[in-house]
Amino acid sequence: MPGERDHTSPNRGGLSDDDREEFRKRASDLGEKLERHREEHGRPKRPKAANSAFGQAMKMALEPLAGVLFGLVVGLGLDNWLGTKPVFLIVFLVLGAVAGMVNMVRSASTTRVSGSSDDKDTGSDAGSSSRSSSDR
């Protein structure tokens, strides 16, 4: 039929049976080469701590910005809708900045510093002694 597509014809974008079998063989050979390479050299190791530290730093940098931008959009939207030009813009900018800072502080307080676990393991009270001397 003229309206039907022939998906097996090489001229129509399909693969012939010979081409398909050759493709499978090449893919299998490539997979075997990759496995041999992995066995000889091992899998590449990525430092997970560095990636998570960078992610935490980006999150802490973007939290206040996101809060301010959200406050800007909501404030401008309400001001345009209600016709009260700077009122809601100022209110929601301040609320957005405060929310962004609170989120940043919250994520910073849950982030564990790599050197802090050593102080806890050895029983060192260096942090508390500096606090107690400043309280005097």
DRENPAFI-189627 format. One line per 2 residues: number of its first residue (from 1); their letters; for each residue x negated, y, z of N, C-alpha, C, O. Coordinates in nm, 2 decimals, m for minus. Layout:
% DRENPAFI-189627
NUM = A = X,Y,Z,X,Y,Z,X,Y,Z,X,Y,Z | ... .
This chain:
% DRENPAFI-189627
1 = MP = m0.08,m0.12,0.00,0.00,0.00,0.00,m0.09,0.12,0.00,m0.19,0.12,0.06 | m0.05,0.23,m0.07,m0.13,0.35,m0.07,m0.14,0.42,0.06,m0.24,0.49,0.08 .
3 = GE = m0.04,0.41,0.15,m0.04,0.49,0.28,m0.12,0.42,0.39,m0.15,0.48,0.49 | m0.15,0.29,0.37,m0.22,0.22,0.47,m0.37,0.25,0.47,m0.43,0.27,0.36 .
5 = RD = m0.44,0.24,0.58,m0.58,0.26,0.59,m0.65,0.13,0.60,m0.60,0.04,0.67 | m0.76,0.12,0.53,m0.84,0.00,0.54,m0.96,0.02,0.63,m1.05,0.09,0.59 .
7 = HT = m0.95,m0.03,0.75,m1.05,0.00,0.85,m1.17,m0.09,0.84,m1.28,m0.06,0.90 | m1.17,m0.19,0.75,m1.28,m0.28,0.74,m1.37,m0.24,0.62,m1.48,m0.30,0.61 .
9 = SP = m1.33,m0.15,0.54,m1.41,m0.11,0.43,m1.51,m0.01,0.47,m1.48,0.08,0.54 | m1.64,m0.04,0.43,m1.75,0.05,0.47,m1.73,0.19,0.41,m1.78,0.29,0.48 .
11 = NR = m1.66,0.21,0.30,m1.65,0.34,0.24,m1.54,0.42,0.31,m1.53,0.54,0.29 | m1.46,0.36,0.40,m1.35,0.43,0.46,m1.37,0.46,0.61,m1.28,0.49,0.69 .
13 = GG = m1.50,0.45,0.65,m1.53,0.48,0.79,m1.54,0.36,0.88,m1.58,0.37,1.00 | m1.50,0.24,0.83,m1.50,0.12,0.91,m1.63,0.05,0.89,m1.71,0.08,0.81 .
15 = LS = m1.65,m0.06,0.97,m1.77,m0.14,0.96,m1.74,m0.27,0.90,m1.64,m0.33,0.93 | m1.82,m0.32,0.81,m1.80,m0.45,0.75,m1.85,m0.55,0.86,m1.91,m0.51,0.96 .
17 = DD = m1.81,m0.68,0.84,m1.85,m0.78,0.94,m2.00,m0.79,0.95,m2.05,m0.81,1.07 | m2.07,m0.78,0.85,m2.22,m0.78,0.85,m2.28,m0.67,0.93,m2.37,m0.68,1.01 .
19 = DR = m2.22,m0.55,0.90,m2.27,m0.43,0.98,m2.24,m0.44,1.12,m2.32,m0.40,1.21 | m2.12,m0.49,1.15,m2.08,m0.50,1.29,m2.17,m0.60,1.37,m2.21,m0.57,1.48 .
21 = EE = m2.20,m0.71,1.30,m2.29,m0.81,1.36,m2.43,m0.75,1.38,m2.50,m0.78,1.48 | m2.48,m0.68,1.28,m2.61,m0.61,1.30,m2.61,m0.51,1.41,m2.71,m0.50,1.48 .
23 = FR = m2.50,m0.44,1.42,m2.49,m0.34,1.53,m2.50,m0.41,1.67,m2.57,m0.36,1.76 | m2.43,m0.52,1.68,m2.43,m0.59,1.81,m2.57,m0.65,1.84,m2.61,m0.64,1.96 .
25 = KR = m2.64,m0.70,1.74,m2.77,m0.75,1.76,m2.87,m0.64,1.80,m2.95,m0.66,1.89 | m2.86,m0.52,1.74,m2.95,m0.41,1.78,m2.92,m0.36,1.92,m3.01,m0.33,1.99 .
27 = AS = m2.79,m0.35,1.95,m2.75,m0.31,2.09,m2.80,m0.41,2.19,m2.85,m0.37,2.30 | m2.79,m0.54,2.16,m2.84,m0.64,2.25,m2.99,m0.63,2.27,m3.04,m0.64,2.38 .
29 = DL = m3.06,m0.61,2.16,m3.21,m0.60,2.16,m3.25,m0.47,2.25,m3.34,m0.48,2.33 | m3.18,m0.37,2.23,m3.21,m0.25,2.30,m3.18,m0.27,2.45,m3.26,m0.22,2.54 .
31 = GE = m3.08,m0.34,2.49,m3.05,m0.37,2.63,m3.16,m0.45,2.69,m3.19,m0.43,2.81 | m3.21,m0.55,2.61,m3.32,m0.64,2.66,m3.44,m0.56,2.68,m3.51,m0.57,2.78 .
33 = KL = m3.48,m0.47,2.59,m3.59,m0.38,2.61,m3.58,m0.29,2.73,m3.68,m0.27,2.80 | m3.46,m0.24,2.75,m3.44,m0.15,2.87,m3.46,m0.23,3.00,m3.52,m0.18,3.09 .
35 = ER = m3.41,m0.35,3.00,m3.42,m0.43,3.12,m3.57,m0.47,3.15,m3.61,m0.46,3.26 | m3.64,m0.50,3.04,m3.79,m0.53,3.06,m3.86,m0.41,3.11,m3.95,m0.42,3.20 .
37 = HR = m3.83,m0.29,3.06,m3.89,m0.17,3.10,m3.86,m0.14,3.25,m3.95,m0.10,3.33 | m3.74,m0.16,3.29,m3.70,m0.14,3.43,m3.77,m0.24,3.52,m3.81,m0.20,3.63 .
39 = EE = m3.79,m0.36,3.48,m3.86,m0.46,3.56,m4.00,m0.43,3.58,m4.06,m0.44,3.68 | m4.07,m0.38,3.47,m4.21,m0.34,3.47,m4.23,m0.21,3.55,m4.33,m0.21,3.63 .
41 = HG = m4.15,m0.11,3.53,m4.18,0.02,3.59,m4.08,0.06,3.70,m4.11,0.15,3.77 | m3.98,m0.02,3.72,m3.88,0.01,3.83,m3.79,0.12,3.78,m3.81,0.19,3.68 .
43 = RP = m3.69,0.14,3.86,m3.59,0.24,3.82,m3.64,0.38,3.87,m3.71,0.38,3.97 | m3.61,0.48,3.80,m3.65,0.61,3.84,m3.59,0.65,3.97,m3.47,0.63,3.99 .
45 = KR = m3.67,0.71,4.06,m3.62,0.74,4.19,m3.59,0.89,4.20,m3.68,0.97,4.16 | m3.48,0.93,4.24,m3.45,1.07,4.26,m3.44,1.11,4.41,m3.39,1.03,4.49 .
47 = PK = m3.50,1.22,4.44,m3.50,1.25,4.59,m3.36,1.30,4.62,m3.32,1.41,4.58 | m3.28,1.22,4.69,m3.15,1.26,4.73,m3.14,1.38,4.82,m3.05,1.46,4.82 .
49 = AA = m3.24,1.39,4.91,m3.24,1.50,5.01,m3.25,1.63,4.94,m3.19,1.73,4.98 | m3.34,1.64,4.84,m3.36,1.76,4.76,m3.23,1.80,4.69,m3.19,1.92,4.69 .
51 = NS = m3.16,1.70,4.63,m3.04,1.74,4.56,m2.93,1.78,4.65,m2.86,1.88,4.62 | m2.92,1.72,4.76,m2.81,1.76,4.86,m2.85,1.89,4.92,m2.76,1.97,4.95 .
53 = AF = m2.97,1.92,4.95,m3.01,2.05,5.00,m2.98,2.16,4.90,m2.93,2.27,4.94 | m3.01,2.14,4.78,m2.98,2.24,4.68,m2.83,2.26,4.67,m2.78,2.37,4.65 .
55 = GQ = m2.76,2.15,4.67,m2.61,2.16,4.67,m2.55,2.24,4.78,m2.46,2.32,4.77 | m2.61,2.21,4.90,m2.56,2.28,5.02,m2.60,2.43,5.01,m2.52,2.52,5.05 .
57 = AM = m2.72,2.46,4.96,m2.75,2.60,4.94,m2.66,2.67,4.85,m2.62,2.79,4.87 | m2.63,2.61,4.74,m2.54,2.67,4.64,m2.40,2.69,4.70,m2.34,2.79,4.67 .
59 = KM = m2.36,2.59,4.77,m2.22,2.60,4.83,m2.22,2.72,4.93,m2.12,2.79,4.93 | m2.32,2.73,5.01,m2.33,2.84,5.11,m2.34,2.97,5.04,m2.29,3.07,5.09 .
61 = AL = m2.40,2.98,4.93,m2.42,3.11,4.86,m2.29,3.14,4.79,m2.25,3.26,4.77 | m2.21,3.04,4.74,m2.09,3.07,4.66,m1.97,3.09,4.74,m1.87,3.14,4.70 .
63 = EP = m1.97,3.04,4.87,m1.85,3.05,4.95,m1.80,3.20,4.97,m1.68,3.22,4.95 | m1.89,3.29,5.01,m1.84,3.43,5.03,m1.80,3.49,4.90,m1.70,3.57,4.89 .
65 = LA = m1.87,3.46,4.79,m1.84,3.51,4.66,m1.70,3.46,4.61,m1.62,3.54,4.56 | m1.67,3.34,4.64,m1.54,3.28,4.60,m1.43,3.35,4.68,m1.32,3.38,4.63 .
67 = GV = m1.45,3.37,4.81,m1.35,3.43,4.89,m1.32,3.58,4.85,m1.21,3.62,4.84 | m1.43,3.65,4.81,m1.41,3.79,4.77,m1.34,3.79,4.63,m1.25,3.87,4.61 .
69 = LF = m1.38,3.70,4.54,m1.31,3.70,4.41,m1.16,3.66,4.43,m1.08,3.72,4.36 | m1.13,3.56,4.51,m0.99,3.52,4.53,m0.91,3.64,4.59,m0.80,3.67,4.55 .
71 = GL = m0.97,3.71,4.69,m0.90,3.83,4.75,m0.88,3.94,4.65,m0.78,4.00,4.65 | m0.98,3.96,4.56,m0.97,4.06,4.45,m0.85,4.02,4.36,m0.77,4.11,4.33 .
73 = VV = m0.85,3.90,4.31,m0.74,3.86,4.22,m0.60,3.87,4.29,m0.51,3.93,4.23 | m0.59,3.82,4.41,m0.46,3.83,4.47,m0.42,3.97,4.51,m0.31,4.01,4.49 .
75 = GL = m0.52,4.05,4.55,m0.49,4.19,4.59,m0.45,4.27,4.47,m0.35,4.35,4.47 | m0.52,4.26,4.36,m0.49,4.33,4.23,m0.35,4.28,4.18,m0.27,4.36,4.13 .
77 = GL = m0.33,4.15,4.19,m0.20,4.10,4.14,m0.08,4.16,4.22,0.02,4.20,4.16 | m0.09,4.16,4.35,0.02,4.21,4.43,0.03,4.36,4.41,0.14,4.41,4.41 .
79 = DN = m0.08,4.43,4.40,m0.07,4.58,4.38,m0.01,4.61,4.25,0.07,4.70,4.24 | m0.04,4.54,4.14,0.02,4.56,4.01,0.17,4.53,4.02,0.25,4.59,3.96 .
81 = WL = 0.20,4.42,4.09,0.34,4.37,4.09,0.43,4.46,4.17,0.54,4.49,4.14 | 0.38,4.51,4.29,0.46,4.59,4.38,0.43,4.74,4.36,0.51,4.83,4.41 .
83 = GT = 0.33,4.78,4.28,0.30,4.92,4.25,0.24,5.00,4.37,0.25,5.12,4.38 | 0.17,4.92,4.45,0.10,4.98,4.57,m0.05,4.97,4.55,m0.11,4.88,4.60 .
85 = KP = m0.11,5.06,4.47,m0.24,5.04,4.41,m0.35,4.99,4.51,m0.38,4.87,4.50 | m0.40,5.06,4.60,m0.52,5.01,4.67,m0.49,4.93,4.79,m0.58,4.87,4.85 .
87 = VF = m0.36,4.92,4.84,m0.34,4.87,4.97,m0.37,4.72,4.98,m0.45,4.68,5.06 | m0.30,4.64,4.89,m0.32,4.50,4.90,m0.46,4.46,4.85,m0.52,4.36,4.90 .
89 = LI = m0.52,4.53,4.76,m0.66,4.51,4.72,m0.75,4.51,4.83,m0.83,4.42,4.85 | m0.74,4.62,4.92,m0.83,4.63,5.03,m0.81,4.52,5.13,m0.90,4.46,5.18 .
91 = VF = m0.68,4.50,5.16,m0.65,4.39,5.26,m0.70,4.26,5.22,m0.76,4.19,5.30 | m0.67,4.22,5.10,m0.71,4.08,5.05,m0.86,4.07,5.02,m0.92,3.96,5.03 .
93 = LV = m0.93,4.18,4.99,m1.07,4.18,4.98,m1.14,4.15,5.11,m1.23,4.07,5.13 | m1.08,4.22,5.22,m1.14,4.20,5.35,m1.11,4.05,5.40,m1.19,3.99,5.45 .
95 = LG = m0.98,4.01,5.38,m0.95,3.87,5.42,m1.03,3.77,5.34,m1.07,3.67,5.40 | m1.05,3.79,5.21,m1.13,3.70,5.13,m1.28,3.69,5.18,m1.34,3.59,5.19 .
97 = AV = m1.33,3.81,5.21,m1.47,3.81,5.26,m1.48,3.74,5.39,m1.58,3.67,5.42 | m1.39,3.77,5.48,m1.39,3.70,5.61,m1.38,3.55,5.60,m1.45,3.47,5.66 .
99 = AG = m1.28,3.51,5.51,m1.26,3.36,5.49,m1.39,3.30,5.43,m1.43,3.19,5.46 | m1.45,3.37,5.33,m1.58,3.32,5.28,m1.69,3.30,5.38,m1.76,3.21,5.38 .
101 = MV = m1.70,3.40,5.46,m1.80,3.40,5.57,m1.77,3.28,5.67,m1.87,3.21,5.71 | m1.65,3.27,5.70,m1.61,3.16,5.80,m1.64,3.02,5.73,m1.70,2.94,5.80 .
103 = NM = m1.61,3.01,5.61,m1.64,2.88,5.54,m1.79,2.86,5.53,m1.84,2.75,5.55 | m1.87,2.96,5.51,m2.01,2.95,5.50,m2.07,2.91,5.64,m2.16,2.82,5.64 .
105 = VR = m2.02,2.97,5.74,m2.07,2.94,5.88,m2.03,2.80,5.91,m2.11,2.72,5.97 | m1.91,2.76,5.87,m1.86,2.62,5.90,m1.95,2.52,5.83,m1.99,2.42,5.89 .
107 = SA = m1.98,2.54,5.70,m2.07,2.45,5.63,m2.21,2.45,5.68,m2.28,2.35,5.68 | m2.26,2.56,5.73,m2.39,2.57,5.78,m2.40,2.50,5.91,m2.50,2.44,5.94 .
109 = ST = m2.30,2.50,5.99,m2.30,2.43,6.12,m2.29,2.28,6.11,m2.34,2.21,6.19 | m2.24,2.23,6.00,m2.23,2.08,5.97,m2.36,2.03,5.90,m2.38,1.91,5.89 .
111 = TR = m2.44,2.12,5.85,m2.56,2.08,5.78,m2.67,2.05,5.88,m2.69,2.13,5.97 | m2.73,1.93,5.86,m2.83,1.89,5.95,m2.97,1.93,5.89,m2.99,1.90,5.78 .
113 = VS = m3.05,1.99,5.97,m3.18,2.03,5.93,m3.27,1.91,5.95,m3.26,1.84,6.05 | m3.36,1.88,5.85,m3.44,1.76,5.86,m3.53,1.75,5.98,m3.56,1.64,6.03 .
115 = GS = m3.58,1.86,6.03,m3.67,1.86,6.15,m3.60,1.85,6.28,m3.66,1.82,6.38 | m3.47,1.87,6.28,m3.40,1.87,6.41,m3.38,1.74,6.47,m3.37,1.73,6.59 .
117 = SD = m3.38,1.63,6.39,m3.37,1.49,6.45,m3.49,1.45,6.53,m3.48,1.37,6.62 | m3.61,1.51,6.49,m3.73,1.48,6.56,m3.73,1.53,6.71,m3.77,1.47,6.80 .
119 = DK = m3.67,1.65,6.72,m3.66,1.71,6.86,m3.57,1.63,6.95,m3.60,1.61,7.07 | m3.46,1.58,6.89,m3.37,1.50,6.97,m3.43,1.36,7.01,m3.41,1.32,7.12 .
121 = DT = m3.51,1.30,6.92,m3.56,1.17,6.95,m3.67,1.18,7.05,m3.68,1.09,7.13 | m3.75,1.28,7.06,m3.86,1.29,7.16,m3.81,1.35,7.29,m3.89,1.35,7.38 .
123 = GS = m3.69,1.40,7.29,m3.64,1.46,7.41,m3.70,1.60,7.44,m3.69,1.65,7.55 | m3.75,1.67,7.34,m3.80,1.80,7.35,m3.69,1.90,7.38,m3.59,1.89,7.31 .
125 = DA = m3.71,1.99,7.47,m3.61,2.09,7.50,m3.66,2.23,7.46,m3.63,2.33,7.52 | m3.74,2.24,7.35,m3.79,2.36,7.30,m3.68,2.46,7.27,m3.70,2.58,7.30 .
127 = GS = m3.57,2.42,7.21,m3.47,2.51,7.17,m3.39,2.56,7.29,m3.36,2.68,7.30 | m3.37,2.48,7.39,m3.30,2.52,7.51,m3.38,2.61,7.60,m3.33,2.69,7.67 .
129 = SS = m3.51,2.58,7.60,m3.60,2.67,7.69,m3.61,2.81,7.64,m3.61,2.90,7.72 | m3.61,2.82,7.51,m3.61,2.96,7.45,m3.48,3.03,7.48,m3.48,3.15,7.50 .
131 = RS = m3.37,2.96,7.48,m3.24,3.02,7.51,m3.23,3.06,7.65,m3.18,3.17,7.68 | m3.28,2.97,7.74,m3.27,3.00,7.88,m3.36,3.12,7.92,m3.32,3.20,8.01 .
133 = SS = m3.48,3.14,7.86,m3.56,3.25,7.89,m3.50,3.38,7.84,m3.52,3.49,7.90 | m3.43,3.38,7.73,m3.36,3.50,7.68,m3.24,3.54,7.75,m3.20,3.65,7.75 .
135 = DR = m3.18,3.44,7.83,m3.06,3.47,7.90,m3.10,3.54,8.03,m3.02,3.61,8.10 | m3.23,3.54,8.08,m3.27,3.60,8.21,m3.27,3.74,8.20,m3.31,3.80,8.31 .
